[in-house]
């Protein structure tokens, strides 16, 4: 019997769709997290480069020093904000991972119910066939 023809077919399709959707969303969150981590790395490299450049120059005017310090400070603040963004994405990732597990369990539960139902139908069919065979056997004996 096809899944779509079975008693739980529609429910199973819905559960499978929900599981796939949650998995796609989890993959997107992971991609977003990777992008955010790459951005943090770029900011860190830029800040390190600017700090190295500040130390290499021997003669620097006070204005240049203040400008570089302000730039480094701004980069540090951007890094903090990016780190907070990553932490938020990590929480979303964990929440979505839990949802994927739950969706998987829901689908498996429906599959087990479907399997039990199919087993029940097969046993019921076997009992009916056995009763029919018994009735036919009684009629044959009665006619002899």
N, CA, C and O atoms as a MOPAC input file, in Angstrom:
PM7 MOZYME 1SCF
protein

 N      0.84800 1    -1.18600 1     0.00000 1
 C      0.00000 1     0.00000 1     0.00000 1
 C      0.88700 1     1.24000 1     0.00000 1
 O      1.83800 1     1.32700 1     0.77600 1
 N      0.58000 1     2.18200 1    -0.85600 1
 C      1.34600 1     3.41800 1    -0.92600 1
 C      1.07600 1     4.26400 1     0.30900 1
 O      0.03500 1     4.15000 1     0.95600 1
 N      2.06200 1     5.12800 1     0.61600 1
 C      1.90700 1     6.00700 1     1.77500 1
 C      0.70400 1     6.92200 1     1.60100 1
 O     -0.04100 1     7.15900 1     2.55100 1
 N      0.51300 1     7.43900 1     0.38100 1
 C     -0.60000 1     8.36700 1     0.16000 1
 C     -1.95100 1     7.68200 1     0.28400 1
 O     -2.94900 1     8.34200 1     0.57500 1
 N     -2.00300 1     6.35600 1     0.06700 1
 C     -3.25800 1     5.62900 1     0.17200 1
 C     -3.53200 1     5.16800 1     1.59400 1
 O     -4.66800 1     4.81500 1     1.91400 1
 N     -2.55000 1     5.16200 1     2.43000 1
 C     -2.70500 1     4.63600 1     3.77500 1
 C     -3.46900 1     5.60200 1     4.66400 1
 O     -3.71600 1     6.75500 1     4.31100 1
 N     -3.82100 1     5.10400 1     5.79600 1
 C     -4.60300 1     5.87300 1     6.75400 1
 C     -3.81700 1     7.08700 1     7.27300 1
 O     -4.40000 1     8.14200 1     7.52500 1
 N     -2.52700 1     6.93900 1     7.42900 1
 C     -1.68400 1     7.99600 1     7.99000 1
 C     -0.86800 1     8.72500 1     6.92800 1
 O      0.02700 1     9.50200 1     7.26000 1
 N     -1.16600 1     8.48300 1     5.66500 1
 C     -0.38100 1     9.04100 1     4.56800 1
 C     -0.26600 1    10.55000 1     4.59200 1
 O      0.83400 1    11.09600 1     4.49800 1
 N     -1.39100 1    11.22400 1     4.71800 1
 C     -1.37800 1    12.68900 1     4.72000 1
 C     -0.60600 1    13.22200 1     5.91900 1
 O      0.19900 1    14.14500 1     5.79300 1
 N     -0.85700 1    12.63700 1     7.06800 1
 C     -0.15800 1    13.06900 1     8.27800 1
 C      1.34300 1    12.83800 1     8.14600 1
 O      2.14400 1    13.67200 1     8.56700 1
 N      1.71400 1    11.72600 1     7.57100 1
 C      3.13100 1    11.41700 1     7.38700 1
 C      3.77700 1    12.41300 1     6.42800 1
 O      4.89700 1    12.86600 1     6.66500 1
 N      3.08300 1    12.75500 1     5.35300 1
 C      3.61500 1    13.75200 1     4.41600 1
 C      3.81800 1    15.09800 1     5.10200 1
 O      4.82300 1    15.77200 1     4.87600 1
 N      2.86100 1    15.48500 1     5.93800 1
 C      2.97200 1    16.75400 1     6.66600 1
 C      4.18600 1    16.72000 1     7.59100 1
 O      4.95900 1    17.67700 1     7.64500 1
 N      4.34700 1    15.62000 1     8.31500 1
 C      5.48000 1    15.49800 1     9.24500 1
 C      6.81600 1    15.52700 1     8.49300 1
 O      7.77700 1    16.14900 1     8.94600 1
 N      6.86600 1    14.85300 1     7.34800 1
 C      8.09300 1    14.86300 1     6.55000 1
 C      8.39200 1    16.26800 1     6.04500 1
 O      9.54100 1    16.71100 1     6.06000 1
 N      7.34600 1    16.96700 1     5.59800 1
 C      7.52300 1    18.34300 1     5.11900 1
 C      8.03100 1    19.24000 1     6.25200 1
 O      8.94600 1    20.03800 1     6.04900 1
 N      7.44600 1    19.11200 1     7.42700 1
 C      7.87400 1    19.92500 1     8.57000 1
 C      9.33100 1    19.63500 1     8.94500 1
 O     10.09400 1    20.54500 1     9.27100 1
 N      9.69300 1    18.37200 1     8.89200 1
 C     11.07500 1    17.99600 1     9.23400 1
 C     12.06300 1    18.57700 1     8.21600 1
 O     13.10300 1    19.12200 1     8.58800 1
 N     11.72800 1    18.45500 1     6.93600 1
 C     12.61500 1    18.99100 1     5.89300 1
 C     12.73400 1    20.50900 1     5.99600 1
 O     13.81700 1    21.06700 1     5.81800 1
 N     11.61800 1    21.16900 1     6.28300 1
 C     11.62700 1    22.63000 1     6.41800 1
 C     12.50600 1    23.04600 1     7.58400 1
 O     13.31100 1    23.96700 1     7.45300 1
 N     12.36400 1    22.38500 1     8.71300 1
 C     13.17800 1    22.71500 1     9.88500 1
 C     14.65500 1    22.45800 1     9.59500 1
 O     15.51300 1    23.22200 1    10.04000 1
 N     14.96000 1    21.39700 1     8.85600 1
 C     16.35400 1    21.09300 1     8.51200 1
 C     16.92700 1    22.16800 1     7.58900 1
 O     18.07100 1    22.58800 1     7.76300 1
 N     16.13400 1    22.61900 1     6.60200 1
 C     16.58800 1    23.70100 1     5.71300 1
 C     16.85800 1    24.97000 1     6.51600 1
 O     17.85700 1    25.65300 1     6.29000 1
 N     15.96100 1    25.28300 1     7.45500 1
 C     16.14200 1    26.47900 1     8.28500 1
 C     17.39400 1    26.35200 1     9.14400 1
 O     18.12600 1    27.32700 1     9.31700 1
 N     17.64700 1    25.16600 1     9.68200 1
 C     18.86000 1    24.93700 1    10.47500 1
 C     20.09800 1    25.13700 1     9.61400 1
 O     21.06900 1    25.74900 1    10.06000 1
 N     20.07600 1    24.63200 1     8.39300 1
 C     21.21500 1    24.81500 1     7.48900 1
 C     21.44700 1    26.29000 1     7.18100 1
 O     22.59000 1    26.73900 1     7.09600 1
 N     20.35900 1    27.04400 1     7.01300 1
 C     20.48800 1    28.48000 1     6.75300 1
 C     21.08800 1    29.19500 1     7.96400 1
 O     21.93900 1    30.07100 1     7.81400 1
 N     20.64600 1    28.82300 1     9.14600 1
 C     21.18500 1    29.43100 1    10.37000 1
 C     22.67600 1    29.13200 1    10.48800 1
 O     23.46300 1    30.00600 1    10.85100 1
 N     23.05800 1    27.90200 1    10.18100 1
 C     24.47900 1    27.53700 1    10.24000 1
 C     25.29000 1    28.33600 1     9.23400 1
 O     26.41400 1    28.74700 1     9.52100 1
 N     24.72600 1    28.55300 1     8.06700 1
 C     25.40100 1    29.36700 1     7.04800 1
 C     25.54900 1    30.81300 1     7.53100 1
 O     26.60500 1    31.42400 1     7.36900 1
 N     24.48800 1    31.34800 1     8.12100 1
 C     24.53500 1    32.71500 1     8.66500 1
 C     25.58700 1    32.82300 1     9.75900 1
 O     26.30200 1    33.82100 1     9.84800 1
 N     25.67700 1    31.80000 1    10.58300 1
 C     26.66100 1    31.80200 1    11.66400 1
 C     28.08000 1    31.80400 1    11.08900 1
 O     28.95200 1    32.52500 1    11.57300 1
 N     28.30000 1    31.00000 1    10.06600 1
 C     29.62000 1    30.95300 1     9.43600 1
 C     29.98100 1    32.31000 1     8.84000 1
 O     31.11500 1    32.77000 1     8.97100 1
 N     29.00800 1    32.95000 1     8.18200 1
 C     29.23900 1    34.28400 1     7.61600 1
 C     29.59000 1    35.28400 1     8.71600 1
 O     30.50400 1    36.09300 1     8.55500 1
 N     28.86600 1    35.23000 1     9.83000 1
 C     29.12000 1    36.15200 1    10.94500 1
 C     30.50900 1    35.90300 1    11.54500 1
 O     31.21300 1    36.84700 1    11.90300 1
 N     30.89500 1    34.63800 1    11.65100 1
 C     32.22800 1    34.32000 1    12.18000 1
 C     33.32000 1    34.79600 1    11.23500 1
 O     34.36400 1    35.27200 1    11.68000 1
 N     33.08600 1    34.67100 1     9.93000 1
 C     34.04800 1    35.17800 1     8.94600 1
 C     34.18900 1    36.68700 1     9.05300 1
 O     35.29400 1    37.22300 1     8.96400 1
 N     33.07600 1    37.36500 1     9.24200 1
 C     33.09700 1    38.82200 1     9.39300 1
 C     33.88300 1    39.22000 1    10.65100 1
 O     34.65500 1    40.17800 1    10.62600 1
 N     33.68300 1    38.48500 1    11.74000 1
 C     34.42600 1    38.75400 1    12.96800 1
 C     35.92300 1    38.57000 1    12.74900 1
 O     36.72900 1    39.36100 1    13.23700 1
 N     36.28400 1    37.54300 1    12.02600 1
 C     37.69800 1    37.29500 1    11.71800 1
 C     38.28700 1    38.44600 1    10.90600 1
 O     39.40900 1    38.88200 1    11.16400 1
 N     37.53700 1    38.93100 1     9.93400 1
 C     38.00700 1    40.05900 1     9.11700 1
 C     38.21200 1    41.30400 1     9.97700 1
 O     39.21200 1    42.00900 1     9.83700 1
 N     37.26400 1    41.56300 1    10.85900 1
 C     37.39400 1    42.72700 1    11.74500 1
 C     38.62200 1    42.59300 1    12.64500 1
 O     39.35200 1    43.55900 1    12.86300 1
 N     38.83700 1    41.39600 1    13.15900 1
 C     39.99200 1    41.15400 1    14.02900 1
 C     41.29700 1    41.34900 1    13.25800 1
 O     42.24400 1    41.94800 1    13.76800 1
 N     41.33700 1    40.84600 1    12.04200 1
 C     42.54200 1    41.01600 1    11.21600 1
 C     42.78600 1    42.48500 1    10.91900 1
 O     43.92300 1    42.95600 1    10.96700 1
 N     41.71800 1    43.20600 1    10.61200 1
 C     41.83900 1    44.62900 1    10.31100 1
 C     42.34800 1    45.39200 1    11.53700 1
 O     43.20300 1    46.27000 1    11.42200 1
 N     41.81500 1    45.05000 1    12.70400 1
 C     42.25500 1    45.71900 1    13.93700 1
 C     43.71600 1    45.39900 1    14.23600 1
 O     44.49000 1    46.29100 1    14.58500 1
 N     44.09100 1    44.14000 1    14.10200 1
 C     45.47900 1    43.74500 1    14.35300 1
 C     46.42700 1    44.44300 1    13.39700 1
 O     47.49900 1    44.90200 1    13.79100 1
 N     46.02600 1    44.51700 1    12.14400 1
 C     46.84700 1    45.19800 1    11.13800 1
 C     47.01400 1    46.66900 1    11.48700 1
 O     48.11300 1    47.21500 1    11.38100 1
 N     45.94800 1    47.30100 1    11.89600 1
 C     46.01300 1    48.72700 1    12.25300 1
 C     46.89400 1    48.94000 1    13.49000 1
 O     47.64400 1    49.91300 1    13.56100 1
 N     46.80000 1    48.03600 1    14.45000 1
 C     47.63800 1    48.15700 1    15.64500 1
 C     49.11000 1    47.95700 1    15.28200 1
 O     49.97600 1    48.67500 1    15.78200 1
 N     49.39300 1    46.98500 1    14.41500 1
 C     50.76900 1    46.76300 1    13.96800 1
 C     51.30600 1    47.97500 1    13.22600 1
 O     52.44800 1    48.38400 1    13.43600 1
 N     50.48500 1    48.54800 1    12.36100 1
 C     50.89900 1    49.74000 1    11.61500 1
 C     51.17100 1    50.90600 1    12.55200 1
 O     52.09200 1    51.68800 1    12.31700 1
 N     50.37900 1    51.03100 1    13.61000 1
 C     50.57700 1    52.11300 1    14.57400 1
 C     51.90300 1    51.96200 1    15.29600 1
 O     52.56600 1    52.96000 1    15.58100 1
 N     52.29300 1    50.76300 1    15.59100 1
 C     53.54900 1    50.51500 1    16.30600 1
 C     54.77000 1    50.64100 1    15.40400 1
 O     55.85500 1    50.96700 1    15.88700 1
 N     54.61900 1    50.39300 1    14.11900 1
 C     55.74300 1    50.43100 1    13.18300 1
 C     56.19500 1    51.84700 1    12.87500 1
 O     57.38800 1    52.09100 1    12.69300 1
 N     55.26400 1    52.77600 1    12.81400 1
 C     55.61100 1    54.16200 1    12.49200 1
 C     56.31900 1    54.80800 1    13.67800 1
 O     55.83400 1    54.76600 1    14.80900 1
 N     57.47000 1    55.40300 1    13.39700 1
 C     58.23200 1    56.04500 1    14.47300 1
 C     57.72300 1    57.44400 1    14.77300 1
 O     57.53800 1    57.81000 1    15.93300 1
 N     57.50000 1    58.21200 1    13.74000 1
 C     57.03300 1    59.57700 1    13.94900 1
 C     55.56100 1    59.68100 1    13.56000 1
 O     55.18600 1    59.54800 1    12.39500 1
 N     54.75400 1    59.92000 1    14.57000 1
 C     53.31600 1    60.03900 1    14.36400 1
 C     52.84300 1    61.29900 1    15.06100 1
 O     53.21700 1    61.57700 1    16.20000 1
 N     52.02500 1    62.04900 1    14.36600 1
 C     51.49400 1    63.25400 1    14.98700 1
 C     50.39600 1    62.86700 1    15.97000 1
 O     49.84600 1    61.76700 1    15.91400 1
 N     50.09700 1    63.78100 1    16.85600 1
 C     49.06700 1    63.52900 1    17.86100 1
 C     47.71300 1    63.29100 1    17.18900 1
 O     46.93600 1    62.44100 1    17.62300 1
 N     47.44700 1    64.03400 1    16.14800 1
 C     46.18200 1    63.87800 1    15.42200 1
 C     46.08600 1    62.49600 1    14.78400 1
 O     45.04500 1    61.84200 1    14.83900 1
 N     47.19600 1    62.06200 1    14.17600 1
 C     47.20400 1    60.72500 1    13.57600 1
 C     46.98600 1    59.65300 1    14.63800 1
 O     46.24000 1    58.69400 1    14.43500 1
 N     47.65100 1    59.83900 1    15.76900 1
 C     47.52300 1    58.86400 1    16.85900 1
 C     46.08200 1    58.79900 1    17.35700 1
 O     45.55100 1    57.71300 1    17.59000 1
 N     45.45100 1    59.96000 1    17.51800 1
 C     44.05700 1    59.98900 1    17.96900 1
 C     43.13000 1    59.33800 1    16.93700 1
 O     42.20200 1    58.61200 1    17.29400 1
 N     43.38900 1    59.60200 1    15.67700 1
 C     42.56800 1    59.02800 1    14.60500 1
 C     42.69900 1    57.50800 1    14.59400 1
 O     41.70200 1    56.79400 1    14.48800 1
 N     43.93400 1    57.01700 1    14.70300 1
 C     44.16200 1    55.57100 1    14.72200 1
 C     43.52500 1    54.91900 1    15.95600 1
 O     42.93500 1    53.84100 1    15.87900 1
 N     43.66500 1    55.60600 1    17.08700 1
 C     43.08800 1    55.07700 1    18.32400 1
 C     41.56600 1    54.99900 1    18.20200 1
 O     40.96000 1    54.01100 1    18.61600 1
 N     40.94800 1    56.03500 1    17.63600 1
 C     39.49500 1    56.05600 1    17.44900 1
 C     39.06700 1    54.94500 1    16.48400 1
 O     38.03700 1    54.29900 1    16.67900 1
 N     39.87600 1    54.73600 1    15.44000 1
 C     39.56400 1    53.69100 1    14.46500 1
 C     39.65500 1    52.30700 1    15.11200 1
 O     38.78500 1    51.46000 1    14.90700 1
 N     40.70700 1    52.08900 1    15.88700 1
 C     40.88000 1    50.80200 1    16.57200 1
 C     39.74500 1    50.58300 1    17.57000 1
 O     39.22900 1    49.47300 1    17.70400 1
 N     39.36500 1    51.64900 1    18.26500 1
 C     38.27100 1    51.55200 1    19.22800 1
 C     36.96400 1    51.20500 1    18.51700 1
 O     36.18400 1    50.38800 1    19.00600 1
 N     36.72900 1    51.83100 1    17.36200 1
 C     35.52400 1    51.53700 1    16.58900 1
 C     35.52100 1    50.08100 1    16.10900 1
 O     34.49000 1    49.40900 1    16.14300 1
 N     36.67500 1    49.61100 1    15.66500 1
 C     36.77800 1    48.21500 1    15.24000 1
 C     36.50600 1    47.26600 1    16.40200 1
 O     35.84100 1    46.24500 1    16.22900 1
 N     37.01400 1    47.59700 1    17.57800 1
 C     36.78300 1    46.76400 1    18.76000 1
 C     35.30200 1    46.71800 1    19.09900 1
 O     34.77000 1    45.66900 1    19.46200 1
 N     34.63900 1    47.86600 1    18.97900 1
 C     33.20000 1    47.90700 1    19.25700 1
 C     32.42800 1    47.07600 1    18.23000 1
 O     31.49800 1    46.35200 1    18.58500 1
 N     32.81100 1    47.18200 1    16.97000 1
 C     32.17400 1    46.38200 1    15.92800 1
 C     32.39300 1    44.89200 1    16.19100 1
 O     31.50000 1    44.08000 1    15.94900 1
 N     33.57500 1    44.53500 1    16.68500 1
 C     33.86900 1    43.13600 1    17.00600 1
 C     32.96600 1    42.64800 1    18.13900 1
 O     32.46400 1    41.52500 1    18.09400 1
 N     32.76100 1    43.48300 1    19.14700 1
 C     31.87100 1    43.11100 1    20.24400 1
 C     30.45300 1    42.88500 1    19.72900 1
 O     29.79600 1    41.91200 1    20.09800 1
 N     29.99300 1    43.78600 1    18.88000 1
 C     28.64600 1    43.65800 1    18.32000 1
 C     28.53700 1    42.39100 1    17.47100 1
 O     27.52300 1    41.69400 1    17.50500 1
 N     29.58500 1    42.10500 1    16.71500 1
 C     29.58200 1    40.91200 1    15.88300 1
 C     29.58100 1    39.65600 1    16.75300 1
 O     28.92200 1    38.67000 1    16.42700 1
 N     30.31900 1    39.69700 1    17.85600 1
 C     30.34700 1    38.55500 1    18.76900 1
 C     28.96700 1    38.33300 1    19.38700 1
 O     28.53500 1    37.19100 1    19.54500 1
 N     28.27900 1    39.41300 1    19.73400 1
 C     26.92100 1    39.29000 1    20.27000 1
 C     25.97800 1    38.69600 1    19.21700 1
 O     25.11700 1    37.87300 1    19.52800 1
 N     26.15700 1    39.12500 1    17.98100 1
 C     25.34000 1    38.58400 1    16.88900 1
 C     25.58400 1    37.08300 1    16.74800 1
 O     24.64200 1    36.31300 1    16.55800 1
 N     26.82700 1    36.67500 1    16.84000 1
 C     27.16900 1    35.24600 1    16.74000 1
 C     26.52200 1    34.46900 1    17.87800 1
 O     26.00000 1    33.37400 1    17.66600 1
 N     26.55300 1    35.02400 1    19.07400 1
 C     25.93000 1    34.35200 1    20.21800 1
 C     24.42100 1    34.19100 1    20.01700 1
 O     23.85200 1    33.15700 1    20.36500 1
 N     23.78200 1    35.21200 1    19.45900 1
 C     22.35000 1    35.12100 1    19.17100 1
 C     22.08100 1    34.04000 1    18.12500 1
 O     21.13200 1    33.26400 1    18.24500 1
 N     22.91900 1    34.00400 1    17.11500 1
 C     22.75200 1    32.99000 1    16.06300 1
 C     22.97800 1    31.59800 1    16.64600 1
 O     22.27900 1    30.65500 1    16.27300 1
 N     23.93700 1    31.45500 1    17.54900 1
 C     24.18500 1    30.15900 1    18.18000 1
 C     22.96200 1    29.69700 1    18.96500 1
 O     22.63900 1    28.50900 1    18.96700 1
 N     22.28100 1    30.62700 1    19.63300 1
 C     21.06600 1    30.28000 1    20.37000 1
 C     19.96600 1    29.84500 1    19.39800 1
 O     19.25500 1    28.87200 1    19.64600 1
 N     19.83600 1    30.57900 1    18.28800 1
 C     18.86200 1    30.19800 1    17.27000 1
 C     19.18700 1    28.80400 1    16.71600 1
 O     18.29500 1    27.98700 1    16.48400 1
 N     20.46700 1    28.55900 1    16.51400 1
 C     20.90200 1    27.26300 1    15.98900 1
 C     20.52000 1    26.14200 1    16.95400 1
 O     20.01500 1    25.10000 1    16.53500 1
 N     20.76200 1    26.35800 1    18.23300 1
 C     20.42400 1    25.33400 1    19.23000 1
 C     18.91600 1    25.09900 1    19.27500 1
 O     18.46100 1    23.95600 1    19.32500 1
 N     18.14400 1    26.18400 1    19.25800 1
 C     16.68300 1    26.06100 1    19.26800 1
 C     16.19400 1    25.29100 1    18.03800 1
 O     15.33100 1    24.42000 1    18.14700 1
 N     16.74400 1    25.61300 1    16.88400 1
 C     16.32800 1    24.96100 1    15.64900 1
 C     16.78400 1    23.50000 1    15.62900 1
 O     16.07800 1    22.64200 1    15.09900 1
 N     17.94500 1    23.21200 1    16.19700 1
 C     18.43100 1    21.83100 1    16.26600 1
 C     17.46500 1    20.98700 1    17.09800 1
 O     17.14300 1    19.85600 1    16.73200 1
 N     17.01000 1    21.54300 1    18.21000 1
 C     16.03200 1    20.84900 1    19.05300 1
 C     14.73700 1    20.62500 1    18.26900 1
 O     14.13300 1    19.55500 1    18.35100 1
 N     14.31900 1    21.62900 1    17.51500 1
 C     13.09500 1    21.49600 1    16.70800 1
 C     13.25100 1    20.39100 1    15.66500 1
 O     12.32200 1    19.61400 1    15.44200 1
 N     14.41900 1    20.31600 1    15.02700 1
 C     14.65400 1    19.27400 1    14.02300 1
 C     14.54200 1    17.89200 1    14.66100 1
 O     13.94600 1    16.98200 1    14.08500 1
 N     15.11500 1    17.74100 1    15.84600 1
 C     15.03800 1    16.45300 1    16.54700 1
 C     13.57700 1    16.11500 1    16.85700 1
 O     13.14800 1    14.97500 1    16.67300 1
 N     12.82000 1    17.10100 1    17.32500 1
 C     11.40900 1    16.87200 1    17.63300 1
 C     10.62100 1    16.50100 1    16.38000 1
 O      9.78000 1    15.60300 1    16.41600 1
 N     10.89200 1    17.18900 1    15.27700 1
 C     10.19400 1    16.90100 1    14.01800 1
 C     10.52300 1    15.48000 1    13.54900 1
 O      9.65600 1    14.76500 1    13.04700 1
 N     11.77100 1    15.09100 1    13.71900 1
 C     12.18500 1    13.74600 1    13.35300 1
 C     11.44900 1    12.71300 1    14.19800 1
 O     10.98900 1    11.69600 1    13.67800 1
 N     11.33800 1    12.96700 1    15.47200 1
 C     10.63000 1    12.04900 1    16.36600 1
 C      9.15100 1    11.97100 1    16.00700 1
 O      8.56000 1    10.89200 1    16.03900 1
 N      8.55200 1    13.10300 1    15.66800 1
 C      7.14300 1    13.12000 1    15.25600 1
 C      6.93100 1    12.25400 1    14.01600 1
 O      5.99200 1    11.46000 1    13.94900 1
 N      7.82600 1    12.42200 1    13.03300 1
 C      7.70500 1    11.63700 1    11.80400 1
 C      7.86500 1    10.14600 1    12.09600 1
 O      7.10100 1     9.32300 1    11.59200 1
 N      8.85100 1     9.80900 1    12.90400 1
 C      9.07800 1     8.39700 1    13.23600 1
 C      7.87600 1     7.79800 1    13.97300 1
 O      7.52900 1     6.63600 1    13.76100 1
 N      7.25000 1     8.59100 1    14.83100 1
 C      6.07700 1     8.11600 1    15.56000 1
 C      4.94000 1     7.79400 1    14.58000 1
 O      4.28500 1     6.75900 1    14.70500 1
 N      4.71200 1     8.67600 1    13.61400 1
 C      3.65700 1     8.44200 1    12.63200 1
 C      3.99200 1     7.21000 1    11.78900 1
 O      3.10800 1     6.41500 1    11.47100 1
 N      5.25700 1     7.05400 1    11.43100 1
 C      5.66200 1     5.86500 1    10.66700 1
 C      5.39300 1     4.58700 1    11.46800 1
 O      4.94100 1     3.58900 1    10.90700 1
 N      5.66800 1     4.61300 1    12.76600 1
 C      5.40100 1     3.43700 1    13.60800 1
 C      3.90500 1     3.16300 1    13.70800 1
 O      3.47500 1     2.01100 1    13.65600 1
 N      3.12100 1     4.21700 1    13.85000 1
 C      1.66100 1     4.04100 1    13.88400 1
 C      1.16300 1     3.43300 1    12.57700 1
 O      0.31700 1     2.53800 1    12.57800 1
 N      1.69300 1     3.92700 1    11.47100 1
 C      1.31400 1     3.39200 1    10.16600 1
 C      1.67900 1     1.91400 1    10.06500 1
 O      0.89400 1     1.10300 1     9.57400 1
 N      2.86400 1     1.57700 1    10.53100 1
 C      3.31200 1     0.18900 1    10.48100 1
 C      2.41300 1    -0.70100 1    11.34500 1
 O      2.03100 1    -1.79200 1    10.92000 1
 N      2.07600 1    -0.24600 1    12.54200 1
 C      1.17600 1    -1.01100 1    13.41600 1
 C     -0.19100 1    -1.18000 1    12.76600 1
 O     -0.78800 1    -2.25500 1    12.82500 1
 N     -0.67900 1    -0.11800 1    12.14800 1
 C     -1.97600 1    -0.17000 1    11.49000 1
 C     -1.95100 1    -1.17900 1    10.33800 1
 O     -2.87900 1    -1.97300 1    10.18200 1
 N     -0.89000 1    -1.14400 1     9.53700 1
 C     -0.77100 1    -2.09100 1     8.41900 1
 C     -0.69000 1    -3.53100 1     8.92700 1
 O     -1.26900 1    -4.43800 1     8.33100 1
 N      0.03100 1    -3.73300 1    10.03100 1
 C      0.11800 1    -5.06000 1    10.63800 1
 C     -1.25800 1    -5.51200 1    11.11000 1
 O     -1.63900 1    -6.66500 1    10.91100 1
 N     -2.00000 1    -4.61000 1    11.73200 1
 C     -3.35600 1    -4.91200 1    12.19400 1
 C     -4.25000 1    -5.29300 1    11.01500 1
 O     -5.00200 1    -6.26500 1    11.08800 1
 N     -4.16300 1    -4.52200 1     9.92700 1
 C     -4.97800 1    -4.83200 1     8.74000 1
 C     -4.62600 1    -6.20100 1     8.17200 1
 O     -5.51500 1    -6.95900 1     7.78300 1
 N     -3.35700 1    -6.51700 1     8.12200 1
 C     -2.93100 1    -7.81500 1     7.59300 1
 C     -3.46000 1    -8.95100 1     8.46800 1
 O     -3.93200 1    -9.96200 1     7.94900 1
 N     -3.38500 1    -8.79200 1     9.78700 1
 C     -3.90200 1    -9.82800 1    10.69300 1
 C     -5.41300 1    -9.96600 1    10.54300 1
 O     -5.94100 1   -11.07800 1    10.53400 1
 N     -6.09800 1    -8.85200 1    10.42700 1
 C     -7.54900 1    -8.87000 1    10.26400 1
 C     -7.92800 1    -9.57000 1     8.95900 1
 O     -8.86900 1   -10.36400 1     8.93300 1
 N     -7.21600 1    -9.28700 1     7.89900 1
 C     -7.46600 1    -9.93700 1     6.61300 1
 C     -7.21900 1   -11.43900 1     6.72700 1
 O     -7.99200 1   -12.24100 1     6.20300 1
 N     -6.15600 1   -11.81100 1     7.40300 1
 C     -5.84000 1   -13.22900 1     7.59200 1
 C     -6.93700 1   -13.93500 1     8.38800 1
 O     -7.31200 1   -15.06100 1     8.06100 1
 N     -7.45700 1   -13.27700 1     9.43700 1
 C     -8.54700 1   -13.86100 1    10.23900 1
 C     -9.80600 1   -14.05500 1     9.39100 1
 O    -10.46500 1   -15.09100 1     9.48600 1
 N    -10.13900 1   -13.06500 1     8.56700 1
 C    -11.33000 1   -13.17400 1     7.71000 1
 C    -11.17000 1   -14.31700 1     6.71500 1
 O    -12.10100 1   -15.08800 1     6.47900 1
 N     -9.98400 1   -14.41300 1     6.13900 1
 C     -9.74100 1   -15.50400 1     5.19100 1
 C     -9.84300 1   -16.84800 1     5.89400 1
 O    -10.39100 1   -17.79900 1     5.33700 1
 N     -9.31800 1   -16.93600 1     7.11900 1
 C     -9.38400 1   -18.20100 1     7.86100 1
 C    -10.82900 1   -18.56000 1     8.18900 1
 O    -11.21400 1   -19.72600 1     8.10200 1
 N    -11.64600 1   -17.54500 1     8.57200 1
 C    -13.06100 1   -17.80100 1     8.84000 1
 C    -13.77100 1   -18.30100 1     7.58500 1
 O    -14.59100 1   -19.21700 1     7.65100 1
 N    -13.45600 1   -17.70100 1     6.45300 1
 C    -14.05700 1   -18.11300 1     5.19900 1
 C    -13.67500 1   -19.56000 1     4.87000 1
 O    -14.51500 1   -20.35800 1     4.45300 1
 N    -12.40400 1   -19.87900 1     5.06500 1
 C    -11.94700 1   -21.25400 1     4.82600 1
 C    -12.66300 1   -22.20600 1     5.77000 1
 O    -13.06400 1   -23.29400 1     5.35600 1
 N    -12.83200 1   -21.81900 1     7.03000 1
 C    -13.52500 1   -22.65800 1     8.00900 1
 C    -14.99200 1   -22.87700 1     7.61000 1
 O    -15.50000 1   -23.99400 1     7.70000 1
 N    -15.66300 1   -21.81800 1     7.17400 1
 C    -17.06700 1   -21.92600 1     6.75800 1
 C    -17.18800 1   -22.85000 1     5.55100 1
 O    -18.07300 1   -23.70400 1     5.49300 1
 N    -16.29500 1   -22.66700 1     4.60200 1
 C    -16.32200 1   -23.52600 1     3.40900 1
 C    -16.04900 1   -24.97900 1     3.78700 1
 O    -16.67400 1   -25.88600 1     3.23700 1
 N    -15.14200 1   -25.20700 1     4.69900 1
 C    -14.82600 1   -26.56600 1     5.14200 1
 C    -16.04600 1   -27.18600 1     5.83600 1
 O    -16.32700 1   -28.36800 1     5.64000 1
 N    -16.76200 1   -26.41600 1     6.63200 1
 C    -17.97100 1   -26.92100 1     7.30900 1
 C    -19.04200 1   -27.28700 1     6.29200 1
 O    -19.71800 1   -28.30500 1     6.43700 1
 N    -19.19600 1   -26.46500 1     5.27300 1
 C    -20.19800 1   -26.74400 1     4.24000 1
 C    -19.85000 1   -28.01700 1     3.46700 1
 O    -20.72500 1   -28.81400 1     3.13100 1
 N    -18.56500 1   -28.19000 1     3.19600 1
 C    -18.13800 1   -29.39300 1     2.48300 1
 C    -18.41200 1   -30.61500 1     3.33700 1
 O    -18.87700 1   -31.62700 1     2.81400 1
 N    -18.14300 1   -30.55700 1     4.62900 1
 C    -18.39200 1   -31.68200 1     5.54900 1
 C    -19.88800 1   -31.93800 1     5.66700 1
 O    -20.33300 1   -33.08600 1     5.69800 1
 N    -20.65300 1   -30.86200 1     5.73300 1
 C    -22.10400 1   -31.00700 1     5.88900 1
 C    -22.74000 1   -31.64300 1     4.63700 1
 O    -23.73700 1   -32.35800 1     4.73400 1
 N    -22.17100 1   -31.38000 1     3.51200 1
 C    -22.73500 1   -31.92700 1     2.26800 1
 C    -22.32100 1   -33.37300 1     2.05100 1
 O    -22.91500 1   -34.05800 1     1.21800 1
 N    -21.33300 1   -33.85200 1     2.76900 1
 C    -20.89800 1   -35.24200 1     2.60100 1
 C    -21.72500 1   -36.15400 1     3.39200 1
 O    -21.50100 1   -37.36500 1     3.37200 1

